[in-house]
Amino acid sequence: MISDILAPVALSNHGPHLSPIVAGAWRMAEWGMNVEQRVRWIEKCLDLGITSFDHADIYGGYTVETLFGEALAAQPSLRSRMQLVTKCGIKLVSKQRPRHSIKSYDTSRAHVMASVDASLRAMHTDHIDLLLVHRPDALMDPDELANTFEDLRAAGKVLHFGVSNHTPSQLALLNKRIGLCTNQIELSPLHLNAISDGTLDQCLDLGIRPMIWSPLAGGRLFKAGDEASQRVRTVLEDLGRQHQVSLATMAYAWILRHPSRPVPITGSQRLEALQEAVAALSLPLPAEDWYRVLEACLGHPVA
């Protein structure tokens, strides 16, 4: 039986319900799994209570959605047990997309519609639970994009919408026209921009939960290197000993402590790594401990 701590959470008052930890599939092309192994990985996530899976059309050079979709085609019953999140709007130069001549961003109606249809085909599904604009597009027409989203919703192809890596003003521009459910952003004990630039403040104000990518700083927390990572690692290890959990669990707990109620995305195929993220859900972090980690990253007491 799934613990209450893994009960689905609403991203907003009009948004989808996702598991409080999301499984990120962006590296799946590097995992070297056959179809059966991909099915087993999905099943392990579901057994842990991780029912939401994060994608983007560009992941793995436009291959990850297809790899995931092959698993769903092999075991169709899995689809009804999960929520699929994907992103569009980045155009990469790739043999998978021979018409792309330069890396760019595209939120035009034609591109978004084509991207959604391609994701639906790749993942062998008739709908996407949550679609995100992957990066800000300087040429975005917010009215056109909002109308495109409404048409996708009316067609039953996409149920909910959000953005990723958007500044507060960029999110507000689109949110005035269609209610957005989340901003998927980078946040970790080594990456604090969302705390200082108003992004998390806006999430609190709008009542939307941010989704968090790279919560472990891309593995930087575990590697010898710069002084900031060493300071943070030392503090997290000390707190981990006090709470009898791993460094990774402490890092997740630090993120989860923020009142915007973040939803972290894992990026690992290892069951142990997923369990470390889940363990953080039952670890309330005292405010002073949260500030100890912040101070370690800053390299000085808070002002």
C-alpha positions as CSV (number, residue, x, y, z in Angstrom):
1,M,0.0,0.0,0.0
2,I,1.3,3.4,-1.0
3,S,2.0,5.7,2.0
4,D,-0.1,8.8,2.5
5,I,3.0,10.9,1.9
6,L,2.9,9.7,-1.7
7,A,-0.7,10.7,-2.3
8,P,-1.1,12.7,-5.5
9,V,-0.8,16.5,-5.1
10,A,-2.5,19.1,-7.1
11,L,-0.2,21.5,-9.0
12,S,-2.8,24.2,-8.8
13,N,-6.5,24.6,-8.1
14,H,-7.2,23.9,-11.8
15,G,-4.2,21.7,-12.5
16,P,-3.4,18.0,-12.7
17,H,-2.6,15.8,-9.7
18,L,0.9,14.4,-9.8
19,S,2.9,12.2,-7.5
20,P,5.0,14.4,-5.1
21,I,8.1,12.9,-6.6
22,V,8.3,12.7,-10.4
23,A,10.4,10.3,-12.4
24,G,12.5,12.1,-15.0
25,A,13.2,10.1,-18.2
26,W,15.5,12.5,-19.9
27,R,18.5,10.2,-19.7
28,M,16.7,7.0,-20.8
29,A,18.5,6.8,-24.1
30,E,21.7,6.5,-22.2
31,W,20.5,3.7,-19.9
32,G,20.9,0.9,-22.4
33,M,17.6,-0.8,-21.4
34,N,15.7,-3.1,-23.7
35,V,11.9,-2.8,-23.8
36,E,11.3,-5.4,-21.0
37,Q,13.8,-3.5,-18.7
38,R,12.0,-0.2,-19.5
39,V,8.7,-1.8,-18.5
40,R,10.2,-3.1,-15.3
41,W,11.6,0.4,-14.5
42,I,8.2,2.0,-14.9
43,E,6.6,-0.7,-12.8
44,K,9.2,-0.1,-10.0
45,C,8.4,3.6,-10.1
46,L,4.7,2.9,-9.8
47,D,5.3,0.5,-7.0
48,L,7.1,3.2,-5.1
49,G,4.2,5.6,-5.6
50,I,5.9,7.6,-8.3
51,T,3.2,7.8,-10.9
52,S,4.2,10.8,-12.9
53,F,6.9,10.8,-15.6
54,D,8.6,13.8,-17.1
55,H,9.6,14.0,-20.7
56,A,10.4,16.5,-23.5
57,D,10.3,16.0,-27.2
58,I,14.0,16.7,-27.5
59,Y,15.3,14.3,-24.8
60,G,17.8,11.8,-26.2
61,G,17.9,13.6,-29.5
62,Y,14.2,13.2,-30.0
63,T,14.3,9.5,-29.0
64,V,13.3,9.1,-25.3
65,E,9.5,9.6,-25.9
66,T,9.7,6.7,-28.4
67,L,11.7,4.5,-26.0
68,F,9.1,5.1,-23.3
69,G,6.3,4.6,-25.7
70,E,7.6,1.2,-26.7
71,A,7.3,0.2,-23.1
72,L,3.7,1.4,-22.9
73,A,2.9,-0.4,-26.2
74,A,4.4,-3.6,-24.7
75,Q,2.3,-3.1,-21.5
76,P,-0.7,-0.9,-22.3
77,S,-2.3,-1.3,-18.9
78,L,0.5,0.9,-17.4
79,R,-0.9,4.1,-19.1
80,S,-3.9,4.3,-16.8
81,R,-1.7,4.2,-13.7
82,M,0.4,7.2,-14.6
83,Q,0.5,10.9,-15.6
84,L,2.6,11.9,-18.6
85,V,4.3,15.3,-18.6
86,T,6.2,16.5,-21.7
87,K,7.6,19.7,-23.1
88,C,7.9,21.3,-26.5
89,G,9.2,24.6,-28.0
90,I,12.9,23.9,-28.5
91,K,14.1,23.1,-32.0
92,L,17.4,21.3,-32.1
93,V,19.5,20.5,-35.2
94,S,19.1,16.8,-35.4
95,K,18.9,14.0,-38.0
96,Q,15.5,13.3,-36.4
97,R,14.3,16.7,-37.4
98,P,16.1,17.4,-40.8
99,R,14.2,20.6,-41.4
100,H,15.7,22.3,-38.4
101,S,18.7,24.4,-39.6
102,I,19.6,26.2,-36.3
103,K,18.9,25.8,-32.6
104,S,15.9,28.0,-31.8
105,Y,12.7,28.3,-29.9
106,D,9.3,28.0,-31.5
107,T,5.9,28.5,-29.8
108,S,4.0,29.1,-33.1
109,R,0.7,27.3,-33.5
110,A,2.0,25.0,-36.3
111,H,5.0,23.9,-34.3
112,V,3.2,23.3,-31.0
113,M,0.4,21.3,-32.8
114,A,3.0,19.2,-34.7
115,S,5.0,18.6,-31.5
116,V,2.0,17.4,-29.6
117,D,1.0,15.1,-32.3
118,A,4.5,13.7,-32.5
119,S,4.7,13.2,-28.7
120,L,1.3,11.4,-28.7
121,R,2.5,9.0,-31.5
122,A,5.8,8.4,-29.9
123,M,4.4,7.6,-26.4
124,H,1.5,5.5,-27.7
125,T,-1.1,7.6,-25.8
126,D,-4.2,9.5,-26.8
127,H,-3.5,12.4,-24.4
128,I,-0.8,14.3,-22.5
129,D,-1.6,15.1,-18.9
130,L,0.6,18.2,-18.7
131,L,2.3,20.1,-21.6
132,L,5.0,22.6,-20.8
133,V,6.7,25.3,-22.9
134,H,10.3,24.2,-22.5
135,R,12.1,27.5,-22.8
136,P,11.0,31.1,-23.3
137,D,10.5,32.1,-26.9
138,A,11.3,35.7,-27.6
139,L,8.9,35.6,-30.6
140,M,6.0,34.1,-28.6
141,D,2.6,35.5,-29.4
142,P,0.8,34.9,-26.1
143,D,-2.7,35.2,-27.6
144,E,-1.9,32.7,-30.4
145,L,-0.3,30.3,-27.9
146,A,-3.2,30.5,-25.5
147,N,-5.7,29.8,-28.3
148,T,-3.5,26.9,-29.4
149,F,-3.6,25.5,-25.9
150,E,-7.4,25.9,-25.7
151,D,-7.8,24.0,-29.0
152,L,-5.5,21.2,-27.8
153,R,-7.6,20.9,-24.6
154,A,-10.9,20.9,-26.6
155,A,-9.5,18.1,-28.8
156,G,-8.6,16.1,-25.7
157,K,-5.0,15.9,-26.7
158,V,-3.6,17.9,-23.7
159,L,-5.4,18.2,-20.3
160,H,-3.3,20.9,-18.6
161,F,-0.6,23.5,-19.4
162,G,2.5,25.1,-17.9
163,V,5.9,26.5,-18.6
164,S,9.5,25.6,-17.9
165,N,12.5,27.9,-17.2
166,H,10.4,31.0,-17.5
167,T,11.0,34.2,-15.5
168,P,8.1,35.7,-13.5
169,S,7.3,38.2,-16.1
170,Q,7.3,35.6,-18.9
171,L,5.0,33.3,-17.0
172,A,2.7,36.2,-16.1
173,L,2.4,37.2,-19.8
174,L,0.9,33.8,-20.7
175,N,-0.9,33.2,-17.4
176,K,-3.1,36.2,-18.0
177,R,-4.5,34.5,-21.1
178,I,-4.7,30.9,-19.9
179,G,-4.3,29.5,-16.4
180,L,-0.9,27.8,-16.1
181,C,-0.3,25.0,-13.6
182,T,3.4,25.1,-12.9
183,N,6.8,26.5,-13.8
184,Q,9.4,23.7,-14.1
185,I,12.7,25.3,-12.9
186,E,16.1,24.5,-11.7
187,L,16.6,24.5,-8.0
188,S,19.1,22.8,-5.7
189,P,21.3,23.6,-2.7
190,L,23.8,24.8,-5.3
191,H,21.5,26.7,-7.5
192,L,19.5,29.4,-5.7
193,N,18.3,31.7,-8.5
194,A,14.6,30.8,-8.2
195,I,14.8,31.9,-4.5
196,S,16.3,35.3,-5.3
197,D,14.7,36.2,-8.6
198,G,11.1,36.1,-7.5
199,T,10.2,32.8,-9.3
200,L,9.2,30.9,-6.1
201,D,7.5,34.1,-4.7
202,Q,5.3,34.1,-7.8
203,C,4.5,30.4,-7.4
204,L,3.3,31.1,-3.9
205,D,1.3,34.1,-5.0
206,L,-0.4,32.2,-7.8
207,G,-0.9,29.1,-5.8
208,I,1.0,26.9,-8.3
209,R,3.6,24.3,-7.3
210,P,6.9,24.5,-9.1
211,M,8.4,21.4,-10.6
212,I,12.1,21.1,-9.9
213,W,14.7,19.8,-12.3
214,S,18.3,19.0,-11.3
215,P,17.6,18.9,-7.6
216,L,21.0,17.3,-7.0
217,A,22.8,19.9,-9.1
218,G,23.5,17.4,-11.8
219,G,25.5,15.2,-9.5
220,R,27.8,18.1,-8.5
221,L,26.8,17.6,-4.8
222,F,28.6,14.3,-4.8
223,K,31.8,15.3,-6.6
224,A,35.0,16.9,-5.3
225,G,35.3,20.3,-6.9
226,D,34.6,23.9,-6.2
227,E,34.4,25.3,-2.7
228,A,30.7,25.9,-2.7
229,S,29.9,22.2,-3.4
230,Q,32.3,21.1,-0.8
231,R,30.8,23.4,1.9
232,V,27.2,22.3,1.0
233,R,28.2,18.6,0.9
234,T,29.8,18.9,4.3
235,V,26.6,20.5,5.8
236,L,24.3,18.0,4.1
237,E,26.4,15.0,5.3
238,D,26.3,16.3,8.8
239,L,22.6,16.8,8.7
240,G,22.2,13.4,7.1
241,R,24.0,11.8,10.0
242,Q,21.7,13.6,12.5
243,H,18.6,12.4,10.6
244,Q,20.0,9.1,9.6
245,V,19.4,9.6,5.9
246,S,21.6,10.0,2.8
247,L,23.1,13.2,1.5
248,A,20.7,12.9,-1.5
249,T,17.7,12.6,0.8
250,M,18.8,15.7,2.7
251,A,19.1,17.7,-0.6
252,Y,15.6,16.7,-1.5
253,A,14.3,17.6,2.0
254,W,15.9,21.0,1.6
255,I,14.0,21.6,-1.6
256,L,10.7,20.3,-0.2
257,R,11.0,22.6,2.8
258,H,10.1,25.6,0.7
259,P,6.5,26.8,1.2
260,S,5.8,26.9,-2.5
261,R,5.6,23.1,-2.1
262,P,8.0,22.1,-4.9
263,V,7.7,18.8,-6.8
264,P,11.2,17.4,-7.5
265,I,12.0,15.4,-10.6
266,T,14.5,12.6,-10.2
267,G,16.8,11.7,-13.1
268,S,18.0,8.2,-12.3
269,Q,17.3,4.6,-13.4
270,R,18.5,3.3,-10.0
271,L,15.8,2.2,-7.6
272,E,17.9,3.3,-4.6
273,A,18.0,6.9,-6.0
274,L,14.2,6.9,-6.3
275,Q,13.9,5.7,-2.8
276,E,16.2,8.4,-1.5
277,A,13.9,11.0,-3.0
278,V,10.8,9.4,-1.6
279,A,12.4,9.2,1.9
280,A,12.6,13.1,1.9
281,L,8.8,13.4,1.9
282,S,8.7,12.2,5.5
283,L,11.6,14.4,6.7
284,P,10.5,17.8,8.0
285,L,13.5,20.0,7.9
286,P,13.8,22.6,10.8
287,A,14.1,26.2,9.5
288,E,17.6,26.6,11.0
289,D,18.9,23.5,9.3
290,W,17.5,24.9,6.0
291,Y,19.4,28.1,6.5
292,R,22.6,26.2,7.4
293,V,22.5,24.7,3.9
294,L,21.7,28.1,2.3
295,E,24.6,29.7,4.2
296,A,27.0,27.0,3.0
297,C,26.1,27.7,-0.6
298,L,26.4,31.5,-0.2
299,G,29.7,31.1,1.7
300,H,28.6,33.7,4.3
301,P,25.7,34.3,6.7
302,V,22.5,35.6,5.2
303,A,22.4,39.4,5.1
